[in-house]
């Protein structure tokens, strides 16, 4: 059987899994300069850098064999000279524990001597990507996965319109979005210059807005946002929009869908998500099928989570919708709960956000990981639902097949 993709080409359905587990997790790794002018480093804030082995061991025990992991551009690139000291422990831990990483190369944070609207920004990012890819290619076997620029759309809005993150601009979101795509394409090509088989997971929010009940006249604007603006970054990467940037369907590669309970709202009223019982809420499965119809190819839900006591039920609904979209033909290769452990609020660093599989609880100078047992039980059901053909032995066989050695 062949599936007709949005490009008009015919591609066979995927049989070989991308990852050794269908459920993934991600460690929050954003490094923006927040609205107060403070550098945020979530890897440090969550003590993930100190508890790498503990964190990866938790993933292994919970059946997760692949994870989104951060590479911090602002630490590695020092005035154009790259120091990989901060990356090495993460590579070593991934190898020790047999975790397949998706390396997140730019998660809102960039070196402070760069202007993200400039051509130099693009050049320096490409040089950084080349250096990181060369290091990883020498150290790691198997397929290398990268997210070059995480959430181009959100970062362009937050940094180019709202002043939430550096560059703290206003009215320049389109300009920033275009240059971020330029940087992503340049970074992808630099990675391919090292390893032509490396895979890209281009993660962006999948959002939808509707006209407010009291403003039906905004229906056209809401439809335009949902059908076009949401897809602009992916369209540019794919060469469908502004083809002069050099994008292609190969550059877009794996479409990474970030979807939270906040991703649907009334147009002009962001920050207030549609209620779960709102008749205007579109099921996630339908949104995923729209992505499939537009791009074809492989899809990964690269971020998904709820908070507090809502997490187990939301995961169950998430998996039901993913399975429904799969059965309708969408090539969804995995679902990543993000974050794996809790995180701190970007603009209030003393506030812990309970969104992880494990929550963060301060105990003296340590941030202990406390399991959400109901959520982990739901995770086990998700493993079975998404990959019923895999047992624990099958996962180990797949790790070996992907070029990853087993661990103790």
N, C-alpha and C positions, 0 to 999 in steps of 0.2 A: 504494500500500500504506500502511496506517495501523498504528501501533503503539499498543497499549493500555498506558498508563502506570499507575503504582501508584495514582494518584488516581482512576482510573476514566475520565479524559478521554482522548480520542483526539487524538494529535498526529502530524503527518506526520514521516517520517524526515528528518533534516537532510541537505541537499545542499550548501548554501553553507558552506564551512569557516569556523570561528570565527577562525582565525589564518592568516597567510600561510605558515606551515610547520607540519607536524604534530608535529615534534620541537621542543621548547622547552628552555630552560635557565633556571635561577634563580640569582641571586646571594644567597648567605647574608647575611641582613640582620637577624638577631635582635639585640635590644638589652636583654636582661634584666639585672637585678641578681642576680648568681649567689649561690651558697650561702656565699661568703666576703664578701658585701656589696659586691662590686665591680661597677660598671657595665660590661657587655660591649657593644661596638659592633663587630659583625663586618664592617661596611663599612669601618671604619677598620682593624681588625685584619688584614684581607686586602689592604689598600691599594687596594680597589676605587674609593674616592673619588679616588685619585691617578691610576689607570690606566683611567678610564672609556672613553676612546677606544680604547685597546689591547684592553680586554675586549670592547667591542662589535664591534670589527673582527674579533676571533677568532670571535665568533658568526657574523658575516656570512660569513666564509671557510668556516665549517663548515656553512653552509646553514640556520642557525637565524635566524628572523626575528621571534621573540617571546620575551619573557623576564619572569620574576618579578623585580621590583625593589622596593627598600625605601623607604618614607617614614618617617622617624624621629620619632615622636610626641614623645618627650622633648626633642628639639632644637627642634621647631617651636613647641610649646605652652609658652610661658613664663608661667606663672601665669594662663593664660586668654587671653593675647595671643599671636597667631600670627606667627612670623617664618619666611618661606618661603625664606630664604637657602640653607639646606642642601639644598633640593629642586631648585633651579633648574639646577644643573649636570647632574643626571640627566635632566631634561626636555630640555635642550639636546642632550645626547648621544643620547638616543633619537630626536630629530628629525633630527639629523645623519646617523645611521646607519640610519634606517628600521626601528628595532626597535620592535615593538608591545609596550608594557609591560603587565603585570598589577601594579598598584600595591598593595603590601602595607602596609596602614595601621597595623597594630598587631601586631608580632611579638615578643611577650613583654615588651616594654619600654614603660613609661608614665611620665608626669611624677611626680617623687618627692613632690610635694605632694598627690597624690591617693590616696584609699583605694579600692581596686578593688571593695570590697563596698558602696560608697555610691551614692546617687542622683546625687551631684555628678560622680562618675566617668562615668556615662552621659551626663550633660548636656555635660560638657567634651569627651567623645569625639565627640559629635554636632556640636558647634561646630567642632571641628578637622576633621572629615570634610567639613563644608560648605565651610570655607575652602580646603582642599586641592582639592576638586572644582571649586570656582569658578575657582581658578587654572589647573587643568589644562584645564578646559572652554574657557577663553579662549586657551590656548596651543596646544592640540592638536586636530587634526581627527580624524575617524573615531571609532570606538567606543572608549569609555573602559572599561577593565576594572579592578576593584578586588577585593582580598581584605580585607574590613573587619577581622576578627579572625582571625588565623591560629591554627589548631589549638586551638580552644576546649577540647576534651577534654584534650589533653595539658597545656596550660597550667594548667587547673583542677586536674589531678592534681599537677603539679610544684610549683605555687605554693600550692595549697590543702590539700594532704595531705602532701607530702614535704619541703617547705621548701627545694627546690632553687633556686627563684627567688622574688624578692619577689612577694607579700607574706609569704613564708616562714611560711605557716600550716600547721596540722595539723587534720585532721578537718573541713575546711570546703570540700572540693572541690565538692560539690553546690551550695552557696551561691554559690561563685565562678563555677561554670559557668553558673548561671542569670543572674547579673548580667552576665557576659560576653555572653550571648545578648541580654540587654536592650540592652547597648551596641551590639552588632552591628546589631540591628534599628533602633535610633535612628540609627546612622551611615548605614545604607543609605537610610533615609528622608531624611536630610539630603542625601545625594548625589543622590537622585532629585529633590529640590527644586531642584537646580541643573541636572541633566541626566536627564530621565526615561528616556532610552534607555541609560544606563550599565548595564553588566552586572556581576553579582557572581559571584565565584568563591570559594565558601565551602570552604576547605581544612581537612580534619581527617584524622587518621590512620584508616586502615582496618585494624583489628586483629582477631585471632581467638585465643582461648585454648582449650586442651584440658585434660581431666583428666590429672594425672600418672599414669604407669603404676602407681605404688604407692598412688594415692588415687582409685580409681574412684568413690568416694562423692562426689567433687567434680564429677561430670559435669553435674549440674543447674546448679550455680553457674557453671560454665564456659559452658554453653549460654546462660544468662541474660546473661552479660557479652557474649558474641559476638553475640547476636541483638537485644539491647536497649540495654545500656549504651554500646556502641560507637556507636550511632546517636542517642544522646540529643540532642547538639547540633544535628545536622542536623534531627532531628524537631522540636525547638523552633523552629528557624528556619523550618521549613515549616508551623508551626501545628498539627502533629499531636500534640505534647506541650506542655502548659501553653499552650493557645491564648490565654490572657489576656495573654501577653507581646506579642501582636500579629503573630506570624509568619504567613507564608503560603507557598505553593509559589513565588510570585514572589520573595519574599525569599530563599529558598534558592537559586533560579536555577541556576547551573552548580555541580554537585557536584564539589568538588575532592578527589581521593583522594590522600593521602600514604601511600606504601607502601615500606618498606625491608625488608631481609632479617631485621630484628629484630622484625617486626610480628606474628609468631605465636610463642606460647610456652606453657609449662605454667602453668595457673592457680595463683596464689599464688607463682609463681617467675619474676617478671619479670627481665629482664636476661640470660636464657639462652635465645636463640631456638631454635626447633626446627631440627634438622639438616636439610640438603637432602634426605636420604634417609629422613626420618622419615615413616612411613606415615600419620601423623595430619595432615601438612601439607596444607592445602587449596590447590590451584592458584589463582594470582591471577585467572585468567579466571573461575573460579567465584565468587570474591568480588565481582568487578566485576559479574557478572550478578545477584548478590544486591542490589547497590546499584541497578542498573537496575530490577529488579523492585519495589523499595521506592519509588523516586522517579520513574522514567521520566526524560525530559528529557536534557539534555546533561551529559556527564561529562568531566572532564580529570584525568589522572594528574598532579597538581600537584607531587609530590615523589617521586623514586625514585632510588636509588643503592645501590651496594655500596662496598666499600673495597679498596684495594690491588690485587693481581692478580686478584681475583674480578670486577672491574668488567665486562670485555668479555663474558664468558660470561653474567653476570647480565643485562646489557642485552639480549642476544640472547633469553634466556628471557622477559624482560619483554615484549618486542615480540611474541613468539609468543603469549603469553597475551592481550595486548591485541587482537591480530588475531582470536584465537579468540572472545573476548567480542564483538567487533564483528560477526563473522559470525553470531553467535547473537542479534543484535539490539540490543546495548548501544550507545548513542550516544556513543562515546568520541571526542572531538574533538582530543585531543592528549596527548602524553607529555612531561613536563618532567623533564630530568635535573637533580638538585638535590643539591649545589651545582655551578655551572658551573666555578668554580675552587675549590680546596681551602678549608678553613676551620680555625680554631683551636678547640680543645676549650673549651667554655664555662667550665669550672671550673679548667682548666690552660692559661692563655693562651699558654704557650710551646710547647705541643704542637700540631703540625699534623696534621690528619686527612686522609689521602689518599683523598678520595671524588670529586673533581671530574673533569671532562673534561681539565682542566689542573691540575697539582699546583703547590703553592707551595714555592719553594726560596729560602732567604735568601741574598742576595748583597750583602754590605755592608749598606747601609741599605735595599735594595730587596727586594721579594718577587717574584722572577721567576716567570713562568708557564711551566711545562714541560709540553708536551702528552703525554698518554698516547696514543701512536700507535695501539695496538691498539683502544683504546676509540673513538677518532675514526674508525677504519675501520669499526667496528661501527655507529657513528652514521650513516655514509653508507649502510650497508645498511638501517638503520632508516628513513631518509628514503624510500628506494625502496619499502620494504615497506608503510609506512603511507600513502604518497601516490604510488603509481606513475604516476598521471596527470599529475603536476606535474614539469615541467622547470624550469630556472632562469628561462626567460622567463615561464612560467606563474606563478612566485612573484612576479615583478615586476609582472605584470598584476594579481595579486590584491592586492598592496600598494596599487596605485593604486585598485583597486575599493573597498578598505576606507577610502580617504581618506588614505593615507599616501604622501607623495612619495618618489621614488627618491633615491638618494644616489650620490655619486661613487665 
